[in-house]
Amino acid sequence: MSAEGRRPTLRDIAERCGISEAAASFALNGRPGVSEATRRRVLEVVEELNWSPHPAARALTGAGSSTVGFVVARDPRDVGTELFFHRLMTGMQTVLSARHYGLLFQVVASVEEEIATCRRWRDERRVDGVVLVDLRQDDPRPAAVAALGLPGVVAGGPDPGGHLPSVPVDDAAGMRAVMDHLRARGHDRVAYLSGTPGMLHVHRRIESFERTGRELGFQHLRTLSTDFSAAAGESATETALTTAPRPTALIYDNEVLAVAGLGVVRRHALRVPDDVAVVVWEDTPVCTALRPALTALRRDAVGFGADVARRLLCLLDGAPMPEPAELVPALVARASTLGEGRAGGDPPCGDPAGGNPSGGNSPQDQAD
């Protein structure tokens, strides 16, 4: 803070060093034209005054915004209830904050609005780069972002068009793990209550569900698409349970769908897992709080978000970007497919040794 109690300016730095504002600017931005001694003196004064450049001034001079943009084209209610997005952003922010970058987050109604938002951010120099998520089939966003000249990374992917780098997730391998587990438990009629099939990751899961099911000899496979909402989860579960042949196992694309679906299962007086087994794609504390605890696919969403941020920062720095290994979700088997007291890696349901028989999480789940 300056002697007058106001925010210090570049002029204050220049006067303290006895140089022009232009020379002070050159020293701060690493440009030629000033001596190394002057540069060191300017940096010392910057630290003394606790000076930082004003965001508007940085934009006017063409300097970076030190901000990364993240737009999600979904219903705000879905984004608010899915823990995955919160974990993803937490992971991104842990890496970005270490570099003094901020995260600008916005929810919009459509892909077209997302592109318009990226264009406005580019024009206003609000962000240095963007993160894309939930790629669609024939998605125009990667090409549009590349055409805008905005550095971008796809969280998930890969980008089929090759316009942007990505941090990929092996959705097919995750589904194979689920199908192998259900087959080993003796199931042969399975319903998959998926998210929006137009999303590439959902499309890959559906393909793996059908292909793996055929390879393993399941008698009956059915996919029921939803929009990830609780209402859609209830409706799809009702359809699955009232259509012959009734499935012996249900796979849900997220915890919101699963919780809604379990209400329908109970209304039909069916027991989990004796009458119908349940698997959830996204492992969250909800899965261990419910009784029976739910078998789920676990992926380190916080670590995934950190990888996404690191890849984008490498892009912004012009540094080499090694291709990241695909994130492969791991199956955590619990009582909803194994039965009471037989959950692999989790305490038996209701066992006081589990720490909290009323629904607390194991240390392993709390660490995710």
Kinemage of the C-alpha trace (Angstrom):
@kinemage 1
@onewidth
@group {chain A} dominant
@subgroup {mainchain}
@vectorlist {calphas} color= white
{ca met a 1} P 0.000 0.000 0.000
{ca ser a 2} L 1.301 3.472 -0.838
{ca ala a 3} L 1.986 6.139 1.755
{ca glu a 4} L -1.425 7.692 1.029
{ca gly a 5} L -3.201 4.408 1.861
{ca arg a 6} L -4.227 3.753 -1.753
{ca arg a 7} L -3.381 0.923 -4.132
{ca pro a 8} L 0.207 1.398 -5.403
{ca thr a 9} L 0.600 2.087 -9.103
{ca leu a 10} L 3.289 1.628 -11.711
{ca arg a 11} L 4.071 5.329 -11.312
{ca asp a 12} L 4.779 4.784 -7.599
{ca ile a 13} L 7.266 2.052 -8.489
{ca ala a 14} L 8.930 4.206 -11.146
{ca glu a 15} L 9.269 7.199 -8.781
{ca arg a 16} L 10.674 5.025 -5.992
{ca cys a 17} L 13.294 3.667 -8.418
{ca gly a 18} L 13.995 7.038 -10.088
{ca ile a 19} L 13.110 5.774 -13.573
{ca ser a 20} L 10.323 6.300 -16.093
{ca glu a 21} L 7.085 4.325 -16.054
{ca ala a 22} L 8.067 2.786 -19.395
{ca ala a 23} L 11.356 1.549 -17.942
{ca ala a 24} L 9.530 0.120 -14.922
{ca ser a 25} L 7.115 -1.676 -17.249
{ca phe a 26} L 9.994 -3.077 -19.313
{ca ala a 27} L 11.661 -4.373 -16.157
{ca leu a 28} L 8.466 -6.037 -14.889
{ca asn a 29} L 7.714 -7.739 -18.209
{ca gly a 30} L 11.240 -8.948 -18.866
{ca arg a 31} L 11.671 -6.790 -21.961
{ca pro a 32} L 15.057 -5.514 -23.147
{ca gly a 33} L 16.072 -1.889 -22.625
{ca val a 34} L 16.860 -1.827 -18.905
{ca ser a 35} L 19.901 -3.031 -17.000
{ca glu a 36} L 19.864 -6.086 -14.771
{ca ala a 37} L 20.525 -3.848 -11.752
{ca thr a 38} L 17.456 -1.739 -12.589
{ca arg a 39} L 15.363 -4.850 -13.060
{ca arg a 40} L 16.379 -6.169 -9.654
{ca arg a 41} L 15.632 -2.813 -8.012
{ca val a 42} L 12.153 -2.702 -9.600
{ca leu a 43} L 11.366 -6.203 -8.348
{ca glu a 44} L 12.525 -5.246 -4.846
{ca val a 45} L 10.185 -2.239 -4.800
{ca val a 46} L 7.315 -4.367 -6.138
{ca glu a 47} L 7.775 -6.688 -3.171
{ca glu a 48} L 8.062 -3.783 -0.715
{ca leu a 49} L 4.841 -2.197 -1.966
{ca asn a 50} L 3.028 -5.520 -2.417
{ca trp a 51} L 2.127 -4.319 -5.895
{ca ser a 52} L 0.094 -6.327 -8.436
{ca pro a 53} L -1.067 -5.199 -11.892
{ca his a 54} L -4.662 -4.066 -12.223
{ca pro a 55} L -6.660 -6.621 -14.299
{ca ala a 56} L -8.122 -3.974 -16.597
{ca ala a 57} L -4.699 -2.507 -17.240
{ca arg a 58} L -3.329 -5.959 -18.086
{ca ala a 59} L -6.117 -6.460 -20.613
{ca leu a 60} L -5.502 -3.082 -22.250
{ca thr a 61} L -1.805 -3.780 -22.641
{ca gly a 62} L -2.383 -7.237 -24.057
{ca ala a 63} L -0.976 -8.987 -20.997
{ca gly a 64} L -2.495 -12.254 -19.836
{ca ser a 65} L -5.467 -12.323 -17.499
{ca ser a 66} L -4.061 -15.090 -15.263
{ca thr a 67} L -7.504 -16.686 -15.499
{ca val a 68} L -8.755 -19.951 -16.980
{ca gly a 69} L -12.326 -20.237 -18.237
{ca phe a 70} L -14.610 -23.233 -17.684
{ca val a 71} L -18.104 -23.289 -19.184
{ca val a 72} L -20.565 -26.161 -18.694
{ca ala a 73} L -23.527 -26.494 -21.063
{ca arg a 74} L -25.966 -28.288 -18.779
{ca asp a 75} L -28.998 -27.704 -16.620
{ca pro a 76} L -27.720 -25.791 -13.547
{ca arg a 77} L -29.560 -28.232 -11.280
{ca asp a 78} L -27.541 -31.141 -12.678
{ca val a 79} L -24.236 -29.315 -12.203
{ca gly a 80} L -25.194 -28.408 -8.648
{ca thr a 81} L -26.064 -31.966 -7.633
{ca glu a 82} L -23.253 -33.921 -9.341
{ca leu a 83} L -20.214 -34.140 -7.078
{ca phe a 84} L -17.980 -34.860 -10.081
{ca phe a 85} L -18.006 -31.219 -11.210
{ca his a 86} L -17.090 -29.956 -7.745
{ca arg a 87} L -14.209 -32.418 -7.504
{ca leu a 88} L -13.027 -31.602 -11.024
{ca met a 89} L -12.917 -27.864 -10.274
{ca thr a 90} L -11.237 -28.451 -6.907
{ca gly a 91} L -8.455 -30.358 -8.647
{ca met a 92} L -8.090 -27.680 -11.294
{ca gln a 93} L -7.939 -24.916 -8.711
{ca thr a 94} L -5.257 -26.614 -6.601
{ca val a 95} L -2.900 -26.425 -9.578
{ca leu a 96} L -4.041 -23.046 -10.894
{ca ser a 97} L -3.808 -21.279 -7.528
{ca ala a 98} L -0.205 -22.404 -7.127
{ca arg a 99} L 0.507 -20.377 -10.262
{ca his a 100} L -1.732 -17.491 -9.104
{ca tyr a 101} L -4.324 -18.286 -11.749
{ca gly a 102} L -8.038 -17.902 -11.137
{ca leu a 103} L -10.891 -20.074 -12.456
{ca leu a 104} L -13.830 -18.362 -14.159
{ca phe a 105} L -16.812 -20.734 -14.120
{ca gln a 106} L -20.129 -20.348 -15.929
{ca val a 107} L -23.140 -22.578 -16.628
{ca val a 108} L -25.019 -22.065 -19.895
{ca ala a 109} L -27.979 -23.687 -21.617
{ca ser a 110} L -26.437 -24.874 -24.883
{ca val a 111} L -23.248 -25.608 -26.781
{ca glu a 112} L -23.926 -22.560 -28.970
{ca glu a 113} L -24.104 -20.349 -25.893
{ca glu a 114} L -20.871 -21.889 -24.635
{ca ile a 115} L -19.093 -20.953 -27.875
{ca ala a 116} L -20.514 -17.418 -27.630
{ca thr a 117} L -19.218 -17.167 -24.060
{ca cys a 118} L -15.727 -18.241 -25.127
{ca arg a 119} L -15.818 -15.672 -27.938
{ca arg a 120} L -16.821 -12.896 -25.526
{ca trp a 121} L -14.120 -13.906 -23.066
{ca arg a 122} L -11.573 -13.844 -25.879
{ca asp a 123} L -12.717 -10.422 -27.099
{ca glu a 124} L -12.658 -8.988 -23.559
{ca arg a 125} L -9.353 -10.757 -22.764
{ca arg a 126} L -10.989 -12.241 -19.697
{ca val a 127} L -9.232 -15.629 -19.905
{ca asp a 128} L -5.921 -16.995 -21.146
{ca gly a 129} L -7.341 -20.420 -21.973
{ca val a 130} L -10.401 -22.625 -21.534
{ca val a 131} L -11.362 -26.134 -20.469
{ca leu a 132} L -14.054 -28.064 -22.339
{ca val a 133} L -16.065 -30.930 -20.875
{ca asp a 134} L -18.870 -33.261 -22.010
{ca leu a 135} L -17.927 -33.430 -25.684
{ca arg a 136} L -20.880 -34.262 -27.929
{ca gln a 137} L -20.936 -36.261 -31.128
{ca asp a 138} L -20.038 -33.897 -33.996
{ca asp a 139} L -19.223 -31.283 -31.354
{ca pro a 140} L -18.425 -27.848 -32.847
{ca arg a 141} L -16.679 -26.498 -29.738
{ca pro a 142} L -13.084 -27.754 -30.180
{ca ala a 143} L -12.865 -26.368 -33.724
{ca ala a 144} L -14.539 -23.112 -32.647
{ca val a 145} L -12.154 -22.594 -29.710
{ca ala a 146} L -9.160 -23.354 -31.929
{ca ala a 147} L -10.449 -20.870 -34.523
{ca leu a 148} L -10.752 -18.208 -31.810
{ca gly a 149} L -7.060 -18.682 -31.043
{ca leu a 150} L -7.831 -19.636 -27.448
{ca pro a 151} L -5.639 -22.325 -25.913
{ca gly a 152} L -7.926 -25.127 -24.759
{ca val a 153} L -7.885 -28.594 -23.227
{ca val a 154} L -10.653 -31.191 -23.260
{ca ala a 155} L -11.407 -32.787 -19.886
{ca gly a 156} L -12.237 -36.281 -21.092
{ca gly a 157} L -12.040 -36.779 -24.799
{ca pro a 158} L -10.053 -37.305 -26.854
{ca asp a 159} L -11.232 -34.722 -29.350
{ca pro a 160} L -12.185 -36.757 -32.458
{ca gly a 161} L -11.257 -33.854 -34.718
{ca gly a 162} L -7.817 -33.414 -33.183
{ca his a 163} L -8.315 -29.658 -32.698
{ca leu a 164} L -7.454 -29.600 -28.973
{ca pro a 165} L -5.356 -31.744 -26.622
{ca ser a 166} L -7.142 -33.698 -23.932
{ca val a 167} L -6.812 -35.614 -20.673
{ca pro a 168} L -8.729 -38.791 -21.602
{ca val a 169} L -10.818 -41.212 -19.558
{ca asp a 170} L -11.179 -44.866 -20.597
{ca asp a 171} L -14.960 -45.173 -20.227
{ca ala a 172} L -14.995 -48.455 -22.145
{ca ala a 173} L -12.611 -50.075 -19.654
{ca gly a 174} L -14.757 -48.887 -16.756
{ca met a 175} L -17.859 -50.471 -18.260
{ca arg a 176} L -15.993 -53.705 -18.946
{ca ala a 177} L -15.058 -53.897 -15.265
{ca val a 178} L -18.719 -53.504 -14.290
{ca met a 179} L -19.909 -56.161 -16.743
{ca asp a 180} L -17.198 -58.619 -15.704
{ca his a 181} L -18.216 -58.168 -12.074
{ca leu a 182} L -21.925 -58.665 -12.735
{ca arg a 183} L -21.299 -61.738 -14.867
{ca ala a 184} L -19.133 -63.234 -12.139
{ca arg a 185} L -22.021 -62.663 -9.700
{ca gly a 186} L -24.343 -64.687 -11.940
{ca his a 187} L -26.328 -61.905 -13.598
{ca asp a 188} L -27.523 -62.263 -17.193
{ca arg a 189} L -30.215 -59.549 -17.507
{ca val a 190} L -28.859 -56.021 -17.095
{ca ala a 191} L -30.302 -52.556 -17.693
{ca tyr a 192} L -28.008 -49.563 -18.130
{ca leu a 193} L -29.616 -46.253 -17.161
{ca ser a 194} L -27.321 -43.937 -19.065
{ca gly a 195} L -26.920 -40.206 -19.323
{ca thr a 196} L -27.516 -38.257 -22.524
{ca pro a 197} L -26.395 -40.545 -25.392
{ca gly a 198} L -25.336 -37.568 -27.520
{ca met a 199} L -22.395 -37.046 -25.152
{ca leu a 200} L -19.296 -38.870 -26.364
{ca his a 201} L -18.404 -40.422 -23.008
{ca val a 202} L -21.931 -41.780 -22.615
{ca his a 203} L -21.866 -43.061 -26.195
{ca arg a 204} L -18.604 -44.918 -25.461
{ca arg a 205} L -20.094 -46.438 -22.316
{ca ile a 206} L -23.187 -47.646 -24.208
{ca glu a 207} L -21.028 -49.186 -26.925
{ca ser a 208} L -18.899 -50.987 -24.322
{ca phe a 209} L -22.009 -52.134 -22.423
{ca glu a 210} L -23.502 -53.725 -25.522
{ca arg a 211} L -20.249 -55.148 -26.906
{ca thr a 212} L -19.026 -56.578 -23.598
{ca gly a 213} L -22.486 -57.939 -22.826
{ca arg a 214} L -22.518 -59.874 -26.081
{ca glu a 215} L -18.985 -61.161 -25.553
{ca leu a 216} L -19.812 -62.391 -22.030
{ca gly a 217} L -23.061 -64.038 -23.116
{ca phe a 218} L -25.627 -61.941 -21.228
{ca gln a 219} L -29.134 -63.027 -22.174
{ca his a 220} L -30.770 -59.611 -22.085
{ca leu a 221} L -29.296 -56.097 -22.266
{ca arg a 222} L -31.226 -52.850 -22.289
{ca thr a 223} L -30.149 -49.202 -22.354
{ca leu a 224} L -32.506 -46.536 -21.024
{ca ser a 225} L -31.292 -42.979 -21.661
{ca thr a 226} L -31.805 -40.099 -19.224
{ca asp a 227} L -30.784 -36.457 -18.888
{ca phe a 228} L -28.924 -37.218 -15.615
{ca ser a 229} L -31.794 -35.792 -13.520
{ca ala a 230} L -33.525 -37.461 -10.573
{ca ala a 231} L -36.899 -37.337 -12.340
{ca ala a 232} L -35.451 -39.119 -15.363
{ca gly a 233} L -33.811 -41.680 -13.065
{ca glu a 234} L -37.166 -42.497 -11.463
{ca ser a 235} L -38.929 -42.794 -14.807
{ca ala a 236} L -36.239 -44.979 -16.394
{ca thr a 237} L -36.093 -47.276 -13.359
{ca glu a 238} L -39.871 -47.698 -13.413
{ca thr a 239} L -39.686 -48.662 -17.080
{ca ala a 240} L -36.836 -51.106 -16.448
{ca leu a 241} L -38.609 -52.871 -13.568
{ca thr a 242} L -41.999 -53.154 -15.265
{ca thr a 243} L -40.787 -54.421 -18.640
{ca ala a 244} L -40.275 -58.141 -19.115
{ca pro a 245} L -37.846 -59.685 -18.609
{ca arg a 246} L -37.102 -57.754 -15.438
{ca pro a 247} L -33.368 -57.043 -15.086
{ca thr a 248} L -31.396 -58.680 -12.311
{ca ala a 249} L -28.964 -55.743 -12.222
{ca leu a 250} L -29.169 -51.989 -12.809
{ca ile a 251} L -26.228 -49.751 -13.799
{ca tyr a 252} L -26.660 -46.008 -13.155
{ca asp a 253} L -24.561 -43.302 -14.808
{ca asn a 254} L -24.263 -41.186 -11.655
{ca glu a 255} L -25.271 -41.061 -8.013
{ca val a 256} L -28.256 -38.766 -8.654
{ca leu a 257} L -29.865 -41.339 -10.949
{ca ala a 258} L -29.059 -44.148 -8.507
{ca val a 259} L -30.620 -42.489 -5.462
{ca ala a 260} L -33.784 -41.725 -7.437
{ca gly a 261} L -33.864 -45.255 -8.824
{ca leu a 262} L -33.496 -46.891 -5.414
{ca gly a 263} L -36.713 -45.215 -4.318
{ca val a 264} L -38.511 -46.947 -7.189
{ca val a 265} L -36.866 -50.286 -6.346
{ca arg a 266} L -38.191 -50.037 -2.791
{ca arg a 267} L -41.697 -49.087 -3.962
{ca his a 268} L -41.713 -52.349 -5.919
{ca ala a 269} L -40.750 -54.183 -2.692
{ca leu a 270} L -37.574 -55.509 -4.300
{ca arg a 271} L -34.467 -56.292 -2.254
{ca val a 272} L -30.952 -55.134 -3.150
{ca pro a 273} L -29.019 -57.214 -4.156
{ca asp a 274} L -31.176 -60.351 -3.767
{ca asp a 275} L -33.788 -59.271 -6.320
{ca val a 276} L -31.825 -56.637 -8.208
{ca ala a 277} L -28.187 -55.581 -7.921
{ca val a 278} L -27.156 -51.928 -8.288
{ca val a 279} L -23.949 -50.379 -9.644
{ca val a 280} L -23.161 -46.645 -9.883
{ca trp a 281} L -20.688 -45.140 -12.308
{ca glu a 282} L -19.476 -42.340 -9.996
{ca asp a 283} L -18.279 -43.284 -6.500
{ca thr a 284} L -19.183 -40.581 -3.967
{ca pro a 285} L -19.875 -40.494 -0.199
{ca val a 286} L -23.533 -41.092 -1.090
{ca cys a 287} L -22.599 -44.621 -2.185
{ca thr a 288} L -21.286 -45.551 1.260
{ca ala a 289} L -23.943 -43.637 3.207
{ca leu a 290} L -26.794 -45.661 1.689
{ca arg a 291} L -27.797 -49.091 2.955
{ca pro a 292} L -26.894 -51.332 1.339
{ca ala a 293} L -23.720 -49.513 0.317
{ca leu a 294} L -23.469 -49.218 -3.455
{ca thr a 295} L -20.908 -50.862 -5.697
{ca ala a 296} L -19.379 -48.061 -7.762
{ca leu a 297} L -16.699 -47.080 -10.225
{ca arg a 298} L -14.103 -44.880 -8.595
{ca arg a 299} L -12.011 -42.359 -10.481
{ca asp a 300} L -9.845 -39.701 -8.889
{ca ala a 301} L -11.789 -36.676 -10.126
{ca val a 302} L -9.659 -34.254 -8.078
{ca gly a 303} L -6.463 -35.680 -9.548
{ca phe a 304} L -8.103 -35.660 -12.965
{ca gly a 305} L -8.877 -31.943 -12.615
{ca ala a 306} L -5.293 -31.297 -11.545
{ca asp a 307} L -4.023 -33.084 -14.670
{ca val a 308} L -6.341 -30.994 -16.846
{ca ala a 309} L -5.032 -27.761 -15.314
{ca arg a 310} L -1.406 -28.850 -15.645
{ca arg a 311} L -1.916 -29.699 -19.309
{ca leu a 312} L -3.492 -26.304 -19.993
{ca leu a 313} L -0.710 -24.448 -18.165
{ca cys a 314} L 1.877 -26.319 -20.247
{ca leu a 315} L 0.005 -25.149 -23.325
{ca leu a 316} L 0.009 -21.546 -22.073
{ca asp a 317} L 3.727 -21.748 -21.234
{ca gly a 318} L 4.606 -23.252 -24.606
{ca ala a 319} L 6.176 -26.163 -22.714
{ca pro a 320} L 6.300 -29.756 -24.016
{ca met a 321} L 3.149 -31.696 -23.219
{ca pro a 322} L 3.690 -35.431 -22.729
{ca glu a 323} L 0.622 -37.467 -23.611
{ca pro a 324} L -1.156 -38.356 -20.349
{ca ala a 325} L -2.204 -41.933 -19.654
{ca glu a 326} L -5.925 -42.569 -19.885
{ca leu a 327} L -7.689 -42.457 -16.536
{ca val a 328} L -9.198 -45.916 -15.946
{ca pro a 329} L -11.996 -46.061 -13.336
{ca ala a 330} L -11.631 -48.840 -10.748
{ca leu a 331} L -14.551 -50.914 -9.511
{ca val a 332} L -15.210 -50.863 -5.750
{ca ala a 333} L -17.489 -53.805 -4.939
{ca arg a 334} L -19.896 -53.296 -2.043
{ca ala a 335} L -23.077 -54.786 -0.614
{ca ser a 336} L -25.398 -53.717 -3.467
{ca thr a 337} L -23.873 -56.475 -5.599
{ca leu a 338} L -22.124 -58.686 -3.024
{ca gly a 339} L -24.717 -58.896 -0.267
{ca glu a 340} L -24.588 -57.874 3.379
{ca gly a 341} L -21.186 -58.019 5.050
{ca arg a 342} L -19.315 -59.037 1.894
{ca ala a 343} L -18.250 -55.695 0.465
{ca gly a 344} L -14.710 -55.821 -0.829
{ca gly a 345} L -12.578 -53.219 0.931
{ca asp a 346} L -15.482 -51.682 2.907
{ca pro a 347} L -16.674 -52.667 6.421
{ca pro a 348} L -19.784 -54.885 6.589
{ca cys a 349} L -23.027 -52.912 6.589
{ca gly a 350} L -23.944 -51.782 10.090
{ca asp a 351} L -20.650 -53.008 11.563
{ca pro a 352} L -19.539 -50.558 14.301
{ca ala a 353} L -15.967 -51.217 13.213
{ca gly a 354} L -16.799 -49.248 10.113
{ca gly a 355} L -16.576 -46.047 12.173
{ca asn a 356} L -20.193 -44.890 11.832
{ca pro a 357} L -22.967 -47.454 11.377
{ca ser a 358} L -25.462 -44.692 10.594
{ca gly a 359} L -23.823 -43.913 7.290
{ca gly a 360} L -20.347 -42.421 7.799
{ca asn a 361} L -17.652 -42.870 5.192
{ca ser a 362} L -14.582 -45.055 5.408
{ca pro a 363} L -11.213 -43.230 5.477
{ca gln a 364} L -10.617 -44.371 1.917
{ca asp a 365} L -13.825 -42.719 0.718
{ca gln a 366} L -13.160 -39.533 2.649
{ca ala a 367} L -9.783 -39.250 0.965
{ca asp a 368} L -11.299 -39.165 -2.520
